[in-house]
């Protein structure tokens, strides 16, 4: 049976990027992304729906996202879906579905750093599969 796991999404960051380093020294980041959809309801009124997704970014790409992006930044992400599960302290099982980024393209032009403005690269690419970094899940 054939399978295909590819995601392309565009939205705005819901919070500043989170960056951590795993024991091997590789960077891993998490981006909270919101995507809006406007549509006409059955009653003829315009409605808006928001979808929230967590994007996991690895390596240099994670460091670039942390340096240049902030809450509200617009990005286009290409990647794949990855599911995982964990158990809470109360013993409840939780399932999580994240997007693991292969490519993050910055759609904004600048981020203010202090009182100076800094240019933002248009995109970052790189290997972002957690398995390639020696870890199955990010340490969040």
N, C-alpha and C positions, 0 to 999 in steps of 0.2 A: 504494500500500500504506500503510495507516495504521500509526502507531506511537505508543507511550505510554511515557514515561520518568519514573516517579514512584517514590520510595522513602520509606518511613516505618519508622524503626528506633528502638529504645530500648535503652539499655545504660549501662555505666559507663566513665568515662575510664580508660585504662590508664596514662596519664602526664599531667603538667601540659600545658596547651595551649602550642603554639608560635606565636609571633606575629612576623611580619616585615612590612616595608613595601617595595612595589615602587617602581621609580624615579618613577612618577607620583604617589607619596605615598599610594596606597591600601593599607589594611591587609589582610593575608591571614593566616589562621590554619589550623593543622592540629590536629585532635583525633584521638587514637587511641581507638577505641571497642571494647569487648568486649560481646558479647551471648551469654547462656547459654541453653541449651535442655536441658530434662530430658525423657527419654522412656524407655519400657520396651523393652528389647532383645528379640530373638527368644528368648533364654533366660529371659525373665521378670524379669531383674534391671533395676533402675533405672540408667540411664546418663546422663551429662552431656556435652554437646558445647559448645564455645566457638567463636564466630566473631569474628574480628578485622577491623575495617574502619577505613580512614582517612577522616575527614570534612574537607573543605576549606570554610572559612568566609571570607567577604569583608566588607570595610568595617567600619562601626560594630559590626556583629554579631560580627566577629572580635575587636575590642577589648573588647567586653562579655564574651565567652567567656574571654578572657585574664584579665580583671579578677576575675571571679566564680567561675570553675571551677578545679578542681584534680584531681589524680589521685583516682579513686574517685567523683567526682561523677556523679550520674545525670542523663541528658538524653534527650529525645525529639527526633529530627531528622527533618525533612521536606526532601526534596531530589530530586536526580536523579543517575543514574550517569554518570560520564565516564571514558572510557578514554584512555590515553596510552601512549606507548612511548619508550624511550630506550636508548642504548648505553652499556655500562659502559666503564671505562678499558681493560679487557681485550678489548673488542670484542664482548662478548656483548649480544644484544638482550633487553631486558626489557619486559614489558607490565604496566601498572598499571591497576587499576580502583578509582576513588575515588567517594565520595558528595560532591557539591557541595551544600551546605546552602542551602535557601531560608528555612528557619525552624529555630531551635534553642530548645527549651523546657527551662528548667532545672527539674529535678524535686526537687532538694534545697532546703533552706530557708536555710542560712547557710554562709559560708566564713569561717574564722578568718583575720584579717589582723593580724599581730603579736599583741597581747594583747586587742585589741578585736574584737567581732564585727560584721559588716557585713550588712545585708539584701541579699538577692539578688533581682533582678527575675525574674519567672516565665518570661518568654520574650523572645527578641530576634527581630526579623524584618528583612528588608531584601533588596535585590537582592544576590544572591550569585553571579551567573554571572560566571565569569572573563572571558568575552568582553566583558561590560559594563564591566569594569575596564581593558580595553585589553591584557589578557594572556590567553594560552590556558592556561598552566600556572602554578601557584604556584611561587615561587622557593625550593623546598626540595630 
